[in-house]
Amino acid sequence: MFKGLVLLVDDQPAAAEDSIAALMHYVPQEQILYTKEPAYALELINTKPVSLVFLDIEMPGKDGFALARYLEKHHAGLPYVFLTGHAHFAAESYEYEPADFLTKPVDVKRLGKTFERVERKGVPDAGKVAVKAGQEYVFIDPRHMLYICKEKRKIWIRMKDGQEYQAASSLEELEKIFCDYGFFRCHQSFLISLASITQVSSSKFGQTYEARLSGGAQVPVSRGKYAKLKEEIERLGIPFVRGITPPRQQAGRSEGGGQR
């Protein structure tokens, strides 16, 4: 059986059900992740130790080719396989570097060849980074990081589980390293994980901004970085929808006028 998490991205639940049944010949069911939403697939890839991705090519919005480009840029070495019901896409797929190309419905024996091919190349270690701690090196997964910050001339890497590591590198050096792992320099003292953002808000007068991260952490966002942050989030495939502002509560006033 294949060791590692397998992610299937397919916007057609019926086709996905058939693919999952085929995958279960080689992967325990609890190790199979499935989503029909490309945007959610990015979140899973950035937060889970996924070892292999199966991508449907034809999907609304962000198709399989767009997801493949993201993987090659931000998760180099993570193998992915194209899935499609139309074999003519095979020619276009060779512009990328998939581990394999399969037509739907997936043939179980043919799928076995795919897993053999992936295992021969070796399963990646989720792109871990070595951080020096004293005389030792600690290997951490960038997908488990919340943010990097500079506090009192010291650089800290803060993890989602509450752990933290002091880094000897400058924030500028770390920015060059972690920009390929989905991190963004939102402030002169902060690098944040884009996948961990749950909310971005401004002050009453729009003079300052802050980002809320998973777990409740809040970090400042510079005014000059606010528009760029939105661009980076959109580039991940996360759509922006115009919301409805709730009506203000009129404290201390009735509809007829002021207090008496």
GUTIDREN-514468 format. One record per residue: residue number from 1; residue in one letter; chain; x, y, z of N, C-alpha, C in turn. Coordinates in pm, 1 decimal. Example, Ala and Ser with C-alpha at 12.3 -4.5 7.8 and 13.67 -1.06 7.14 Angstrom:
residues 2
 num residu chaine     n_c1     n_c2     n_c3    ca_c1    ca_c2    ca_c3     c_c1     c_c2     c_c3
   1      a      A   1319.0   -569.0    780.0   1230.0   -450.0    780.0   1320.0   -330.0    780.0
   2      s      A   1285.0   -225.0    708.0   1367.0   -106.0    714.0   1290.0      3.0    787.0
//
This chain:
residues 260
 num residu chaine     n_c1     n_c2     n_c3    ca_c1    ca_c2    ca_c3     c_c1     c_c2     c_c3
   1      m      A     83.7   -120.0      0.0      0.0      0.0      0.0     87.1    124.8      0.0
   2      f      A     36.5    230.4    -63.2    110.3    355.6    -73.1    114.0    425.1     62.2
   3      k      A    231.2    475.4     99.2    247.2    545.9    226.0    243.1    695.7    200.0
   4      g      A    147.8    763.7    258.6    136.0    907.6    240.3     -5.4    946.8    202.0
   5      l      A    -36.4   1075.9    223.0   -168.2   1127.8    188.5   -179.0   1148.2     38.2
   6      v      A   -295.5   1110.7    -16.9   -323.4   1128.8   -159.2   -442.0   1223.8   -172.3
   7      l      A   -428.0   1326.6   -253.9   -535.5   1423.9   -274.6   -593.9   1407.0   -413.9
   8      l      A   -725.9   1395.7   -421.5   -797.6   1388.8   -548.6   -878.3   1516.1   -565.3
   9      v      A   -859.9   1584.5   -679.5   -934.1   1707.6   -709.3  -1014.4   1683.4   -836.2
  10      d      A  -1146.8   1681.7   -821.5  -1234.8   1654.4   -935.6  -1370.2   1718.0   -906.3
  11      d      A  -1418.5   1801.7   -996.9  -1544.5   1872.9   -973.3  -1667.9   1787.2   -999.9
  12      q      A  -1649.2   1663.0  -1046.1  -1761.0   1573.0  -1072.9  -1764.4   1462.5   -967.5
  13      p      A  -1853.7   1473.1   -868.4  -1857.0   1375.1   -758.3  -1872.4   1230.7   -804.3
  14      a      A  -1952.9   1206.6   -909.3  -1972.5   1069.2   -954.9  -1842.7   1010.3  -1008.8
  15      a      A  -1770.2   1089.3  -1089.7  -1641.1   1043.9  -1142.7  -1540.5   1027.2  -1029.4
  16      a      A  -1545.9   1118.6   -932.3  -1454.0   1110.4   -818.5  -1478.4    983.5   -737.5
  17      e      A  -1604.7    944.6   -723.9  -1637.2    822.9   -649.3  -1572.8    701.4   -715.3
  18      d      A  -1577.1    697.2   -848.5  -1513.1    586.3   -920.4  -1361.9    588.8   -901.7
  19      s      A  -1303.9    709.5   -905.7  -1159.0    722.5   -889.4  -1115.7    681.1   -749.0
  20      i      A  -1194.9    719.2   -649.1  -1162.2    682.7   -510.5  -1167.4    531.1   -493.2
  21      a      A  -1266.4    467.1   -556.4  -1276.1    320.8   -549.1  -1151.8    255.2   -608.1
  22      a      A  -1100.3    313.0   -716.9   -977.2    260.3   -777.2   -857.4    286.8   -686.9
  23      l      A   -850.0    406.3   -629.0   -738.2    442.1   -541.5   -730.5    350.4   -419.6
  24      m      A   -845.3    307.4   -370.3   -848.0    225.9   -248.8   -784.6     88.3   -267.8
  25      h      A   -753.8     52.9   -391.9   -678.8    -70.9   -414.9   -532.4    -54.0   -374.4
  26      y      A   -487.8     73.5   -364.2   -346.1    100.0   -338.5   -322.4    193.0   -219.0
  27      v      A   -429.4    258.3   -172.6   -416.8    356.6    -64.2   -527.3    332.5     38.8
  28      p      A   -494.4    326.2    169.1   -599.4    314.6    270.2   -697.2    431.3    259.3
  29      q      A   -824.5    404.8    280.1   -926.9    507.1    260.7   -900.8    631.9    344.7
  30      e      A   -851.3    613.3    467.3   -827.8    727.4    555.7   -714.1    816.8    507.2
  31      q      A   -636.0    771.2    409.3   -526.3    851.6    355.7   -564.3    921.7    223.8
  32      i      A   -691.6    912.0    186.5   -737.3    976.5     63.2   -815.8   1101.6     97.7
  33      l      A   -770.5   1215.2     48.2   -841.1   1342.3     63.8   -909.7   1374.9    -68.7
  34      y      A  -1030.6   1427.8    -61.2  -1102.2   1462.5   -183.8  -1167.8   1599.9   -171.2
  35      t      A  -1161.6   1676.6   -279.0  -1235.0   1801.8   -288.2  -1272.3   1827.3   -433.1
  36      k      A  -1384.6   1892.9   -452.5  -1424.9   1932.9   -587.2  -1394.9   2080.2   -612.1
  37      e      A  -1340.0   2147.8   -509.7  -1310.9   2290.9   -517.7  -1160.9   2314.5   -533.2
  38      p      A  -1114.6   2365.8   -647.7   -971.5   2392.9   -665.5   -913.6   2483.8   -558.0
  39      a      A   -991.4   2584.0   -514.4   -940.7   2675.4   -410.9   -915.5   2601.0   -280.5
  40      y      A  -1005.8   2508.4   -245.2   -986.3   2430.8   -122.4   -870.6   2332.8   -138.0
  41      a      A   -849.3   2287.1   -261.8   -735.3   2198.3   -287.5   -604.9   2268.3   -252.0
  42      l      A   -594.9   2397.0   -285.8   -474.3   2473.0   -252.1   -455.4   2479.9   -101.4
  43      e      A   -564.9   2498.7    -28.9   -556.0   2504.3    117.2   -506.6   2371.2    173.6
  44      l      A   -558.4   2260.9    120.8   -515.5   2129.6    167.5   -368.0   2105.3    137.1
  45      i      A   -327.0   2143.0     16.3   -187.3   2123.8    -23.2    -93.5   2204.8     65.1
  46      n      A   -139.4   2323.8    107.4    -55.2   2411.7    187.9    -57.4   2379.1    336.5
  47      t      A   -153.1   2297.3    379.6   -165.6   2270.6    523.0   -153.0   2123.4    560.6
  48      k      A   -163.1   2033.7    462.6   -153.9   1890.5    490.8    -28.4   1832.6    423.9
  49      p      A     29.7   1728.9    484.5    149.2   1666.4    424.8    112.7   1573.6    308.1
  50      v      A     59.2   1633.3    201.7     15.9   1556.9     85.0    138.0   1502.4     10.3
  51      s      A    132.2   1375.3    -29.8    244.4   1311.9    -99.0    220.2   1292.8   -248.1
  52      l      A     92.6   1294.9   -290.3     60.0   1271.9   -430.7    -74.5   1336.1   -460.6
  53      v      A    -85.1   1402.6   -577.1   -208.2   1473.4   -613.9   -260.2   1420.3   -747.7
  54      f      A   -389.6   1392.7   -752.9   -456.3   1355.2   -877.6   -545.2   1473.0   -918.8
  55      l      A   -520.0   1528.3  -1036.9   -587.6   1650.2  -1081.7   -675.9   1624.5  -1203.2
  56      d      A   -805.9   1651.7  -1188.1   -892.2   1654.5  -1304.9   -852.5   1777.2  -1387.0
  57      i      A   -850.6   1766.4  -1516.8   -806.6   1878.6  -1600.2   -917.7   1980.5  -1620.3
  58      e      A  -1036.5   1934.4  -1658.2  -1146.7   2025.9  -1687.0  -1226.3   2055.4  -1560.8
  59      m      A  -1209.2   2177.3  -1507.4  -1285.3   2221.9  -1391.5  -1316.1   2369.4  -1410.1
  60      p      A  -1429.9   2415.9  -1360.2  -1462.0   2558.5  -1373.3  -1366.6   2643.8  -1291.5
  61      g      A  -1335.5   2761.2  -1342.8  -1244.9   2850.3  -1269.9  -1100.8   2806.9  -1286.6
  62      k      A  -1041.6   2755.4  -1180.4   -901.5   2713.3  -1180.7   -893.9   2567.2  -1223.1
  63      d      A   -851.1   2540.6  -1347.5   -849.6   2403.5  -1395.8   -724.8   2328.9  -1348.8
  64      g      A   -713.9   2202.0  -1391.2   -601.7   2120.2  -1347.6   -466.9   2173.0  -1391.2
  65      f      A   -461.3   2236.7  -1508.8   -334.9   2292.2  -1556.3   -290.0   2408.0  -1466.1
  66      a      A   -385.2   2490.1  -1422.8   -351.4   2602.2  -1333.4   -299.3   2549.8  -1199.3
  67      l      A   -363.1   2444.9  -1148.2   -315.5   2385.0  -1022.9   -176.8   2324.2  -1041.0
  68      a      A   -152.0   2264.9  -1157.4    -20.3   2206.8  -1184.4     87.1   2314.4  -1185.1
  69      r      A     55.3   2429.1  -1244.7    152.5   2540.0  -1245.1    184.1   2583.9  -1103.0
  70      y      A     80.4   2589.4  -1017.8    101.5   2628.7   -878.6    191.2   2527.2   -807.3
  71      l      A    165.2   2398.3   -828.9    246.2   2294.8   -764.2    391.4   2303.9   -807.7
  72      e      A    415.0   2323.0   -936.7    552.0   2328.1   -986.1    627.1   2449.9   -933.9
  73      k      A    553.4   2557.2   -907.8    619.3   2678.5   -858.9    638.7   2677.1   -707.4
  74      h      A    536.0   2631.7   -633.9    539.4   2642.9   -487.8    566.3   2511.7   -414.7
  75      h      A    550.9   2398.6   -483.0    574.2   2268.7   -418.3    652.1   2179.2   -514.3
  76      a      A    764.7   2230.7   -558.2    847.9   2155.2   -652.5    884.1   2019.2   -594.1
  77      g      A    865.9   1915.0   -672.2    896.6   1779.9   -625.5    774.9   1702.6   -580.4
  78      l      A    662.4   1772.9   -555.3    539.7   1703.0   -517.7    477.1   1644.2   -643.8
  79      p      A    470.4   1510.9   -657.5    420.3   1450.8   -781.7    269.9   1469.5   -798.5
  80      y      A    227.5   1488.5   -922.2     85.0   1499.6   -951.5     54.6   1422.6  -1079.4
  81      v      A    -70.4   1378.2  -1088.5   -116.7   1298.1  -1201.6   -239.4   1365.9  -1261.0
  82      f      A   -242.0   1381.1  -1392.4   -358.1   1438.2  -1459.2   -464.5   1331.5  -1482.4
  83      l      A   -590.2   1369.8  -1457.1   -704.6   1284.0  -1486.3   -797.0   1356.1  -1583.4
  84      t      A   -850.3   1284.7  -1680.3   -946.5   1347.1  -1770.7  -1027.0   1241.3  -1843.5
  85      g      A  -1144.8   1279.5  -1886.6  -1226.5   1190.7  -1966.8  -1202.8   1209.8  -2115.1
  86      h      A  -1111.9   1302.8  -2150.1  -1084.6   1334.5  -2290.5   -936.0   1315.8  -2318.0
  87      a      A   -902.4   1214.0  -2391.4   -762.3   1178.7  -2414.7   -686.2   1284.8  -2492.3
  88      h      A   -756.4   1374.2  -2566.9   -683.7   1473.0  -2646.8   -609.4   1574.0  -2561.0
  89      f      A   -640.8   1579.6  -2429.5   -568.3   1669.3  -2340.8   -426.6   1619.0  -2313.6
  90      a      A   -398.9   1494.9  -2347.8   -267.0   1437.1  -2318.8   -156.0   1518.4  -2383.9
  91      a      A   -177.2   1563.6  -2507.6    -73.4   1640.1  -2577.0    -41.4   1769.0  -2503.3
  92      e      A   -144.7   1840.7  -2458.7   -121.5   1966.9  -2387.4    -56.7   1943.0  -2251.9
  93      s      A    -86.0   1828.3  -2189.6    -32.9   1801.2  -2055.9    118.2   1786.5  -2055.8
  94      y      A    177.4   1756.2  -2169.1    321.9   1737.4  -2172.1    398.9   1868.2  -2165.9
  95      e      A    327.9   1981.5  -2163.6    393.3   2108.9  -2136.1    428.2   2118.0  -1987.8
  96      y      A    371.2   2027.7  -1909.2    394.5   2025.5  -1765.1    481.4   1903.4  -1731.9
  97      e      A    494.6   1874.0  -1604.4    576.3   1760.6  -1564.8    498.1   1666.7  -1473.8
  98      p      A    387.0   1610.4  -1523.2    308.7   1518.2  -1439.5    381.0   1385.7  -1422.5
  99      a      A    352.8   1319.0  -1312.4    408.7   1185.1  -1291.2    343.0   1085.5  -1385.5
 100      d      A    217.8   1117.0  -1426.8    146.8   1028.1  -1518.6     23.8   1100.2  -1571.7
 101      f      A    -41.5   1038.3  -1669.2   -163.1   1090.5  -1730.0   -260.6    974.7  -1742.0
 102      l      A   -377.9    986.1  -1678.6   -476.1    878.2  -1678.7   -609.3    927.3  -1733.8
 103      t      A   -676.0    842.7  -1808.9   -809.3    876.1  -1856.9   -913.0    814.6  -1763.8
 104      k      A  -1028.2    881.6  -1755.7  -1138.1    834.0  -1671.6  -1238.1    756.8  -1756.8
 105      p      A  -1298.8    652.9  -1700.5  -1277.3    599.5  -1565.0  -1141.0    532.5  -1551.9
 106      v      A  -1082.5    545.0  -1433.7   -946.6    496.8  -1412.3   -942.1    343.9  -1410.9
 107      d      A   -852.2    288.9  -1489.2   -830.2    144.7  -1490.1   -742.0    107.5  -1370.7
 108      v      A   -788.1     12.0  -1289.9   -718.0    -22.8  -1166.3   -576.4    -72.4  -1192.8
 109      k      A   -559.0   -159.4  -1291.5   -425.4   -211.4  -1321.6   -334.0   -100.2  -1371.6
 110      r      A   -387.6    -12.7  -1455.0   -307.6    100.0  -1506.0   -267.9    193.4  -1392.2
 111      l      A   -357.6    210.5  -1295.3   -328.3    294.2  -1178.6   -212.4    236.3  -1098.4
 112      g      A   -203.5    103.7  -1094.9    -92.3     39.9  -1024.9     41.5     79.7  -1083.5
 113      k      A     47.1     93.7  -1215.6    170.1    138.8  -1281.6    206.0    280.5  -1237.7
 114      t      A    101.8    363.2  -1217.6    125.9    501.1  -1172.2    194.3    502.8  -1036.4
 115      f      A    142.6    423.4   -942.9    201.8    419.5   -809.3    343.6    362.0   -813.3
 116      e      A    367.4    265.2   -898.9    503.2    212.4   -912.7    598.2    320.5   -961.5
 117      r      A    552.7    399.4  -1056.6    635.5    506.3  -1111.6    666.9    611.3  -1005.5
 118      v      A    565.3    649.7   -927.6    585.3    750.3   -823.3    679.4    698.3   -715.8
 119      e      A    662.1    575.3   -674.3    745.1    519.0   -567.5    889.3    498.8   -611.2
 120      r      A    910.5    472.6   -739.6   1048.9    461.2   -789.5   1122.5    594.0   -776.6
 121      k      A   1049.4    702.5   -798.9   1110.7    835.5   -789.4   1126.2    880.0   -645.0
 122      g      A   1049.1    815.6   -555.6   1057.3    852.2   -415.0    953.1    954.9   -378.3
 123      v      A    896.9    940.8   -259.4    796.5   1035.2   -208.9    866.6   1150.5   -140.7
 124      p      A    833.4   1274.9   -174.7    900.6   1390.9   -113.3    869.1   1402.5     35.2
 125      d      A    955.7   1470.1    107.9    935.6   1486.7    252.0    858.9   1613.4    282.8
 126      a      A    768.6   1654.6    191.4    681.7   1771.8    208.7    760.9   1901.7    212.9
 127      g      A    883.3   1902.5    157.0    957.5   2026.9    144.8   1000.3   2087.9    275.4
 128      k      A   1053.7   2009.0    365.4   1093.9   2060.9    495.6   1214.3   2152.9    483.9
 129      v      A   1227.3   2241.2    583.3   1337.1   2337.3    589.6   1414.1   2313.7    718.9
 130      a      A   1545.3   2317.2    711.3   1628.7   2296.5    830.1   1656.6   2429.5    898.4
 131      v      A   1625.9   2437.8   1027.4   1650.1   2557.8   1106.6   1750.6   2523.1   1215.4
 132      k      A   1858.4   2597.2   1223.4   1961.8   2568.7   1322.2   1916.2   2611.4   1461.0
 133      a      A   1922.8   2518.9   1555.9   1886.2   2546.5   1694.9   2003.5   2504.9   1782.1
 134      g      A   2086.7   2602.7   1820.0   2207.9   2571.1   1894.8   2306.3   2498.1   1805.1
 135      q      A   2348.8   2379.6   1846.2   2439.5   2298.8   1766.6   2364.9   2194.2   1682.5
 136      e      A   2232.7   2200.1   1684.9   2152.7   2102.5   1612.6   2069.8   2171.4   1503.2
 137      y      A   2012.6   2090.7   1417.2   1921.6   2140.2   1314.1   1784.8   2076.1   1335.0
 138      v      A   1681.6   2160.1   1334.9   1544.0   2113.3   1346.1   1480.1   2123.8   1208.7
 139      f      A   1417.5   2016.1   1161.3   1353.6   2015.3   1030.5   1204.9   2044.3   1047.6
 140      i      A   1160.0   2154.8    989.4   1021.1   2196.8   1004.3    953.1   2204.0    868.2
 141      d      A    822.9   2181.4    868.4    742.4   2186.8    747.2    683.4   2326.9    736.1
 142      p      A    713.6   2401.2    629.0    660.5   2537.7    614.4    508.3   2543.9    620.4
 143      r      A    440.3   2434.2    585.8    295.1   2434.2    589.6    241.0   2434.3    731.7
 144      h      A    328.8   2408.8    830.1    287.7   2410.8    970.0    330.1   2540.8   1038.1
 145      m      A    380.2   2635.2    959.9    422.7   2764.7   1012.8    310.3   2867.2    999.4
 146      l      A    299.1   2955.9   1098.0    200.8   3065.2   1091.8    263.6   3192.6   1036.0
 147      y      A    371.8   3234.7   1101.4    437.0   3358.1   1057.0    579.9   3364.1   1109.1
 148      i      A    655.7   3455.6   1051.0    792.9   3483.7   1094.3    795.4   3631.4   1131.8
 149      c      A    856.8   3664.2   1242.4    856.1   3804.3   1285.0    989.5   3846.1   1346.3
 150      k      A   1009.1   3975.8   1349.8   1126.5   4034.2   1413.0   1081.2   4105.3   1539.2
 151      e      A   1132.9   4062.1   1653.7   1098.7   4122.1   1782.1   1226.5   4151.5   1859.7
 152      k      A   1250.2   4277.2   1889.8   1367.9   4319.1   1966.7   1496.4   4261.7   1907.1
 153      r      A   1511.4   4279.4   1777.8   1630.7   4240.0   1702.5   1648.3   4089.4   1690.2
 154      k      A   1549.6   4013.3   1732.4   1554.3   3868.3   1717.1   1447.9   3823.7   1617.9
 155      i      A   1481.2   3720.1   1539.4   1388.8   3666.6   1440.2   1328.6   3537.5   1493.0
 156      w      A   1194.5   3532.1   1491.7   1124.7   3415.4   1544.4   1037.3   3351.3   1436.8
 157      i      A   1036.8   3217.8   1433.9    946.5   3140.8   1348.4    840.3   3081.5   1439.4
 158      r      A    715.6   3120.9   1419.1    605.8   3075.7   1503.7    525.1   2968.9   1429.4
 159      m      A    501.7   2856.4   1498.4    433.5   2742.1   1438.6    286.4   2738.1   1479.0
 160      k      A    206.8   2662.4   1404.8     63.7   2651.0   1433.1     36.5   2578.8   1564.6
 161      d      A    128.7   2492.2   1606.8    108.9   2417.9   1731.9    160.4   2492.9   1853.4
 162      g      A    201.9   2619.2   1833.9    247.4   2700.5   1946.0    397.6   2700.8   1965.7
 163      q      A    469.7   2612.1   1899.5    614.8   2611.2   1912.5    675.3   2729.8   1838.6
 164      e      A    794.5   2767.2   1878.6    864.3   2876.7   1810.9   1014.0   2846.2   1806.1
 165      y      A   1077.6   2897.6   1702.1   1220.5   2876.4   1682.2   1285.3   3010.1   1650.7
 166      q      A   1401.2   3033.5   1711.8   1475.0   3154.8   1680.6   1566.7   3128.4   1561.9
 167      a      A   1564.2   3217.2   1465.3   1644.7   3201.0   1344.0   1759.5   3300.8   1344.4
 168      a      A   1873.8   3257.5   1293.6   1990.2   3345.7   1286.5   1988.0   3430.9   1160.1
 169      s      A   1909.9   3390.8   1060.5   1903.1   3464.5    934.3   1823.2   3593.1    951.3
 170      s      A   1845.3   3688.3    861.1   1769.0   3812.0    863.0   1631.4   3788.0    802.3
 171      l      A   1539.0   3880.5    826.3   1405.2   3867.6    770.4   1410.1   3874.3    617.9
 172      e      A   1504.4   3952.1    565.1   1519.8   3962.4    419.4   1563.9   3828.0    359.6
 173      e      A   1655.3   3760.1    428.0   1701.1   3629.4    380.8   1589.0   3526.4    387.5
 174      l      A   1510.2   3530.4    495.6   1400.5   3436.1    510.7   1289.2   3464.0    409.6
 175      e      A   1270.8   3590.7    375.2   1170.0   3625.3    274.2   1203.9   3559.5    140.4
 176      k      A   1332.0   3559.7    103.2   1373.9   3496.8    -23.1   1349.3   3346.6    -20.7
 177      i      A   1368.5   3284.4     97.0   1350.7   3139.8    109.0   1202.1   3103.1    107.5
 178      f      A   1123.7   3172.7    189.1    986.6   3128.5    212.4    883.5   3187.4    116.5
 179      c      A    922.3   3276.5     27.1    826.6   3324.8    -72.8    782.4   3210.0   -162.7
 180      d      A    866.6   3107.7   -178.1    830.6   2990.6   -258.4    741.1   2893.8   -182.9
 181      y      A    717.6   2921.1    -55.2    632.0   2835.2     26.0    501.0   2904.6     62.6
 182      g      A    465.1   3009.9    -11.0    337.9   3077.0     13.2    340.4   3178.2    126.1
 183      f      A    458.6   3238.5    154.0    468.4   3342.1    256.6    477.2   3480.3    191.9
 184      f      A    424.9   3580.0    263.6    417.5   3716.1    210.1    467.1   3815.3    314.0
 185      r      A    548.7   3911.0    268.9    601.3   4015.4    358.6    494.4   4123.5    372.4
 186      c      A    411.6   4112.0    475.4    299.2   4204.1    494.0    336.8   4329.5    571.8
 187      h      A    454.9   4328.6    631.3    498.3   4438.0    718.9    649.7   4429.5    729.4
 188      q      A    713.9   4537.9    764.2    860.2   4534.8    772.5    910.6   4434.1    875.1
 189      s      A    824.3   4393.6    968.3    866.5   4298.8   1072.3    795.9   4165.0   1065.6
 190      f      A    716.4   4139.6    959.0    637.5   4017.4    955.1    634.1   3953.0    816.4
 191      l      A    648.2   3820.4    815.8    618.9   3735.2    700.6    506.0   3642.8    744.1
 192      i      A    398.5   3633.7    665.2    285.5   3551.5    706.2    255.5   3444.0    602.9
 193      s      A    196.5   3334.1    649.5    151.9   3226.5    562.5     18.1   3266.9    501.3
 194      l      A     13.3   3280.6    369.1   -110.8   3320.8    303.0   -221.6   3219.3    326.5
 195      a      A   -186.0   3090.9    333.4   -287.1   2986.3    352.5   -349.3   2990.1    491.3
 196      s      A   -285.8   3061.5    586.9   -335.3   3064.4    724.0   -423.4   3185.6    753.2
 197      i      A   -438.1   3276.2    656.2   -517.8   3397.3    677.4   -665.8   3363.2    682.9
 198      t      A   -734.1   3410.4    786.7   -878.8   3391.4    798.0   -955.1   3522.2    782.8
 199      q      A   -886.3   3634.9    801.4   -954.5   3764.5    792.1   -851.8   3875.4    775.7
 200      v      A   -884.2   3975.3    694.6   -803.2   4096.6    682.6   -896.4   4213.5    706.9
 201      s      A   -862.0   4300.0    801.2   -951.2   4409.9    836.2   -873.2   4539.0    850.7
 202      s      A   -945.9   4649.5    846.1   -885.3   4781.5    859.9   -941.8   4850.2    983.3
 203      s      A   -875.3   4957.0   1023.4   -924.7   5035.7   1134.9  -1045.6   5116.4   1089.7
 204      k      A  -1108.3   5186.6   1180.8  -1227.7   5264.7   1150.0  -1203.7   5364.4   1039.4
 205      f      A  -1086.9   5426.0   1036.8  -1056.8   5527.7    937.6   -967.1   5475.3    825.6
 206      g      A   -942.3   5346.1    824.3   -865.0   5285.7    717.1   -718.4   5324.0    716.8
 207      q      A   -666.7   5365.2    832.2   -526.3   5407.1    839.1   -432.8   5289.8    865.7
 208      t      A   -483.5   5187.9    933.2   -401.8   5070.4    963.6   -480.3   4944.2    928.5
 209      y      A   -406.6   4833.8    907.7   -468.9   4706.9    872.6   -405.9   4596.1    956.4
 210      e      A   -478.9   4485.5    966.1   -423.9   4368.8   1033.7   -482.1   4242.7    972.0
 211      a      A   -405.9   4133.9    980.0   -449.6   4004.0    930.2   -466.7   3911.1   1048.9
 212      r      A   -578.5   3841.5   1050.3   -602.9   3740.6   1153.2   -569.5   3603.8   1093.0
 213      l      A   -489.9   3526.0   1164.5   -446.8   3395.3   1116.1   -519.5   3284.5   1190.7
 214      s      A   -516.7   3163.9   1134.7   -579.8   3050.4   1201.4   -520.0   3034.6   1340.2
 215      g      A   -606.0   3009.7   1438.5   -560.2   3001.7   1576.8   -578.9   3131.1   1651.7
 216      g      A   -612.2   3239.6   1578.3   -641.6   3366.8   1643.3   -529.3   3469.5   1643.8
 217      a      A   -410.4   3432.3   1597.6   -298.9   3528.3   1595.8   -331.3   3645.5   1503.9
 218      q      A   -290.1   3765.5   1543.6   -312.2   3886.2   1464.8   -178.4   3951.8   1434.8
 219      v      A   -157.7   3990.5   1310.7    -33.2   4056.0   1271.6    -66.7   4181.2   1191.0
 220      p      A     16.9   4284.3   1200.1    -10.0   4407.3   1125.6     17.2   4392.7    976.7
 221      v      A    -56.0   4469.2    897.9    -36.0   4476.4    752.8    -10.9   4622.8    717.6
 222      s      A    102.8   4651.3    656.7    135.6   4788.9    619.5     37.9   4840.8    514.3
 223      r      A     11.8   4970.7    515.4    -79.6   5029.7    416.9    -30.1   5004.1    274.9
 224      g      A    100.8   5012.5    256.6    156.3   4992.9    124.0    152.0   4848.1     77.2
 225      k      A    126.6   4753.8    170.0    122.5   4611.0    136.1    -20.1   4557.9    121.3
 226      y      A   -118.0   4639.3    158.7   -256.6   4591.0    161.9   -304.6   4546.6     23.8
 227      a      A   -286.0   4630.0    -78.8   -331.6   4595.9   -214.4   -255.1   4475.6   -269.2
 228      k      A   -124.1   4469.7   -240.6    -42.3   4357.9   -288.0    -85.1   4227.8   -221.4
 229      l      A   -125.2   4235.8    -94.8   -171.9   4116.7    -23.9   -296.3   4060.7    -92.2
 230      k      A   -387.4   4148.4   -132.3   -507.7   4103.5   -201.8   -470.7   4034.9   -333.4
 231      e      A   -374.3   4090.9   -405.1   -329.8   4031.3   -531.9   -274.2   3890.7   -509.1
 232      e      A   -196.0   3874.9   -402.8   -135.8   3745.0   -374.3   -242.6   3642.0   -337.7
 233      i      A   -344.1   3684.8   -262.6   -452.4   3593.8   -225.2   -530.9   3552.0   -348.8
 234      e      A   -558.7   3647.5   -438.1   -629.6   3616.3   -562.8   -548.6   3520.9   -649.8
 235      r      A   -416.3   3535.9   -646.8   -330.1   3450.2   -727.3   -337.6   3305.1   -681.2
 236      l      A   -374.8   3284.4   -554.7   -391.8   3148.6   -502.8   -520.7   3084.7   -552.3
 237      g      A   -604.1   3165.2   -621.8   -730.5   3112.0   -671.7   -847.0   3135.6   -578.2
 238      i      A   -827.7   3222.0   -475.6   -935.4   3251.2   -381.1  -1012.9   3373.1   -432.2
 239      p      A  -1140.7   3355.6   -468.3  -1217.6   3467.5   -523.7  -1258.8   3567.4   -416.5
 240      f      A  -1275.0   3692.8   -456.1  -1325.8   3796.9   -368.0  -1470.5   3824.9   -406.4
 241      v      A  -1558.9   3819.9   -310.4  -1701.2   3843.4   -334.0  -1742.1   3968.2   -256.8
 242      r      A  -1809.9   4059.3   -324.5  -1855.0   4181.4   -257.7  -1956.1   4146.1   -149.9
 243      g      A  -1930.0   4187.8    -28.3  -2018.4   4154.0     82.7  -2121.1   4262.2    109.2
 244      i      A  -2206.0   4236.9    205.1  -2308.8   4331.6    245.4  -2273.1   4382.4    383.2
 245      t      A  -2258.5   4513.2    397.3  -2223.3   4571.7    525.6  -2346.3   4574.6    614.5
 246      p      A  -2338.4   4518.6    733.9  -2455.0   4520.6    823.1  -2487.2   4662.6    866.5
 247      p      A  -2615.1   4695.4    888.7  -2652.4   4830.9    929.9  -2593.4   4864.8   1065.0
 248      r      A  -2554.5   4988.3   1081.3  -2497.7   5031.8   1209.8  -2606.4   5039.1   1316.1
 249      q      A  -2567.7   5004.0   1435.4  -2658.3   5017.0   1547.4  -2653.1   5160.5   1597.3
 250      q      A  -2767.5   5225.3   1608.9  -2771.3   5364.1   1654.6  -2788.1   5365.5   1805.0
 251      a      A  -2675.8   5372.1   1871.7  -2678.4   5368.7   2017.6  -2732.1   5498.4   2073.5
 252      g      A  -2826.8   5488.1   2167.6  -2873.9   5605.8   2239.4  -2968.4   5692.6   2159.9
 253      r      A  -3017.4   5645.0   2044.2  -3108.3   5727.3   1964.5  -3231.2   5645.9   1925.0
 254      s      A  -3343.2   5712.9   1916.4  -3465.8   5652.0   1864.3  -3489.3   5706.4   1727.4
 255      e      A  -3585.8   5647.9   1652.1  -3610.9   5693.9   1517.6  -3666.6   5835.1   1515.4
 256      g      A  -3725.4   5875.1   1626.0  -3787.4   6007.4   1628.7  -3692.9   6119.4   1660.0
 257      g      A  -3568.4   6092.1   1694.7  -3475.4   6199.4   1726.0  -3386.7   6162.4   1840.4
 258      g      A  -3331.3   6262.0   1910.4  -3235.1   6239.7   2016.6  -3300.6   6198.9   2144.9
 259      q      A  -3217.1   6178.8   2247.3  -3267.0   6139.1   2378.4  -3333.9   6255.9   2445.2
 260      r      A  -3425.8   6221.1   2530.3  -3489.3   6326.3   2606.0  -3439.4   6321.2   2749.7
//
